[in-house]
Amino acid sequence: MKSYTLAIAGCGKLAHIVVEALLKDLLPNYKLIGAYSRTFEKAEEIAKIIDTSNSGYTCTPCHSIQELLQLKPDYIVETASPTGFKELALPALKNGSNIVTLSIGALADADFYKAVQKTAYENGTRVHLASGAIGGFDVMRTVALMEESEVTFTTEKSPNSLRKTSVYDEALQTEKREVFNGDAIGAIALFPTHVNVSVAAALASVGPENIKVSINSIPGFVGDDHRIEVKSENIHAVVDVYSKNAKIAGWSVVNTLRNIVSPIVF
């Protein structure tokens, strides 16, 4: 069985899910050889879990992206932020590392998207977009190939999840309100870490500037509900996913890593 080296950039809760999958032997084709976080202690924590797990290899905690890239990992899992992905992507692809990312919002920047695409082509590397808290990429991409379509992305969120954004005020605790209506470019600019999934859906279908995005604050709501609707001449598809927490995003990375090496690909 062929083995690949793996590194993680961004060592929060979602990275720990990937480590959990490794320890459960759900990713037998991978060895986690490096971890990087802006908070070095978090990278040390990830490395310590691997080093004390009887895995037969060690994981190096890194102080910088450059130090991580010196390990020459085959794949880098990025779970930090769109800003972090922008710092990592081009150097990693040039370094010969493939990327699995959840920070898809960075690709709403058309110039950055083109740069990533060009760099990957030139270096024989790839960027894998994990599905995060949504699904239906295959349907959206297929319809986009078939014919023109209209795609809407509607999200319901807790007002508490919006506290550190510019749209928040205390009235949201008792008042249902649409806090954003526009396209994915505007959505990710206003909510850099909240609506990566809207950009993912856009890239799989009509593009970030054409998808219609509505974000709604619901008093007392827990989690996220993302509803994608695709309408064309011949197709009407709805993908509606409720998630109580962000765990599904971490496990979507695990699923992507498994798919990369599977002889049967979904």
PyMOL commands that set and color helices and strands:
alter all, ss='L'
color gray80, all
select helices_A, chain A and resi 13-23+40-51+65-69+82-94+104-108+110-123+137-146+159-162+170-173+184-190+196-203+247-261
alter helices_A, ss='H'
color red, helices_A
select strands_A, chain A and resi 4-9+30-36+60-62+75-78+98-101+127-129+149-157+177-182+212-217+224-232+236-243
alter strands_A, ss='S'
color yellow, strands_A
deselect
rebuild
show_as cartoon
